[in-house]
Amino acid sequence: MNQEEPSVAGKAILDAVEQQIKNNDPPKVKQTLKRLKSLGISRKESIKFIACALSIEIFGVLKNEEEFNPQRYNENLDKLPELPWEDE
């Protein structure tokens, strides 16, 4: 498998981020994309950063059987480009 190509799950998360941007829901995703691009990060890489923040939330829902936490998602978006697991 080519490392440049995302897995099926990875593609689904990237698609979800694209939908969030298209629908402006939540608005923080589109704002984060603009902010990351203003830092000189490409759109493609910015989407990957946002997908990392979304994947943390999905992982929490699946592993810990907890509700999706929009506040934590927004906080992780605010921290980008620092990845959520870098401070652990």
C-alpha positions in Angstrom: 0.0 0.0 0.0 1.3 3.4 -0.9 2.0 5.5 2.3 0.8 8.6 0.5 -2.7 7.1 0.1 -4.9 7.1 3.2 -6.5 3.9 4.4 -10.3 3.5 3.9 -10.8 4.8 7.5 -8.4 7.6 6.9 -10.2 8.6 3.6 -13.5 8.6 5.5 -12.2 11.0 8.1 -10.7 13.2 5.4 -14.1 13.2 3.6 -15.8 14.1 6.9 -13.5 17.1 7.3 -14.2 18.2 3.7 -18.0 17.9 4.4 -17.6 19.9 7.6 -15.8 22.7 5.6 -18.4 22.6 2.8 -21.3 22.8 5.3 -19.5 25.2 7.6 -20.6 22.8 10.4 -19.0 23.3 12.9 -17.7 26.7 11.8 -14.5 26.2 13.8 -13.3 23.7 11.1 -13.4 26.3 8.3 -11.9 28.9 10.6 -9.1 26.5 11.5 -8.4 25.7 7.8 -8.1 29.5 7.1 -5.8 29.9 10.1 -3.5 27.0 9.2 -3.3 28.2 5.6 -2.3 31.7 6.9 0.6 30.0 8.7 1.8 28.8 5.3 0.5 25.3 5.7 -0.9 23.9 2.4 -4.6 23.1 2.2 -3.9 19.4 1.9 -1.7 19.4 5.0 -4.2 21.6 6.9 -7.0 19.1 6.1 -4.7 16.3 7.5 -4.2 18.3 10.7 -7.9 18.8 11.1 -8.5 15.1 10.4 -6.1 14.3 13.3 -8.2 16.4 15.7 -11.4 14.7 14.4 -9.8 11.2 14.7 -9.1 11.8 18.4 -12.8 12.4 19.0 -13.8 9.4 17.0 -11.3 7.3 18.9 -12.7 8.5 22.2 -16.3 7.6 21.1 -15.3 4.1 20.1 -12.7 3.2 22.7 -14.3 4.9 25.8 -17.9 4.6 24.7 -18.3 8.3 25.4 -20.3 11.0 23.5 -18.7 13.1 20.9 -17.2 16.1 22.7 -17.6 19.2 20.5 -15.8 21.4 23.1 -12.8 19.1 23.2 -12.8 19.0 19.4 -12.8 22.8 19.2 -10.0 23.0 21.8 -7.9 20.5 19.7 -8.6 22.5 16.6 -7.4 25.7 18.4 -4.1 23.9 19.2 -3.3 22.9 15.7 -0.7 22.6 14.1 0.3 21.1 17.5 -1.1 17.6 17.4 -3.4 16.7 20.3 -1.2 13.8 21.5 2.1 15.8 21.4 1.4 17.3 24.9 0.8 13.9 26.6 
